[in-house]
Amino acid sequence: MAFTMKYSITQRYLTGPSSRRPQQALSGPRFIVAHDTGNPGSTASANVAYFERTRNEMSASAHLFVDDKSIIECIPLLTGRPEVAYHVVYNVTTDNARYGDDANDAAGAVELCHGGTINLTESYKRYVWVMAYICYKFGLDPATDIVGHYTLDPARRTDPQGPLRQLGKTFADFVQDVVNEYRASVIPDNPTPPPTPVPGPGTGTMISVEDANKIIRFLSASYFASGDAEAQAEFHRLANELRRVSGQPLE
């Protein structure tokens, strides 16, 4: 199968090894955590630039930042061998109970940029698409393998519910949008060609030229064998009717 690449993914890796990018191999990913930046108005590029400047000052990180104009990968996931990103605190256990591992070690992290001059509708389209693409690339089920940060750490986090509410969507709506995008974007290896239209009433052509001419030859023999003018006229009419329904000029 292939996947429709609606958008490009810009590779802008953080320098590593560093606090934000330890350059450790990711297990999987086995699931995806949906985040938003919590920093209204800050673009994908601005977030990645900030992460790079502070790469040794703190450890919080993510794989991808998505805004209305770009999808930037700052820790390898889709554009390189997947690496660990620190995006959910280790002392929460919801991820372990749900997926059997810590999100930092086994999940992709995608941040939605919003607010300010960012067109949230366009950001959301790219956010949904890249989630679907991650599912495709790693064999994940978009209906079950995407979780909100707020679900894993409800005492501390609400993301990505804020921007979703601005769009009039619930998290369940978002997951369904990813499912729909996945289904629309996956291209089978050998797509079944559309069936050949069967001629019928209103199509103009109801019989093949070959079959029509075979019947006309039988009618022609009867035409010449008959000495009755009325019968010959009827044979001629029937032959022209066959020409008409097979798309041939009348004679």
HELIX and SHEET records of a PDB file:
HELIX    1   1 ALA A   44  ARG A   53  1                                  10    
HELIX    2   2 THR A   94  TYR A   99  1                                   6    
HELIX    3   3 ALA A  103  ALA A  106  1                                   4    
HELIX    4   4 LEU A  120  PHE A  138  1                                  19    
HELIX    5   5 HIS A  149  LEU A  152  1                                   4    
HELIX    6   6 GLN A  161  GLN A  166  1                                   6    
HELIX    7   7 PHE A  171  SER A  185  1                                  15    
HELIX    8   8 VAL A  209  ALA A  225  1                                  17    
HELIX    9   9 ALA A  229  VAL A  245  1                                  17    
SHEET    1   A 2 ALA A   2  PHE A   3  0                                        
SHEET    2   A 2 VAL A 186  ILE A 187 -1                                        
SHEET    1   B 6 THR A  10  GLN A  11  0                                        
SHEET    2   B 6 ILE A  71  GLU A  73  1                                        
SHEET    3   B 6 LEU A  64  VAL A  66 -1                                        
SHEET    4   B 6 ALA A 107  LEU A 112  1                                        
SHEET    5   B 6 PHE A  31  ASP A  36  1                                        
SHEET    6   B 6 ILE A 146  GLY A 148  1                                        
END                                                                             
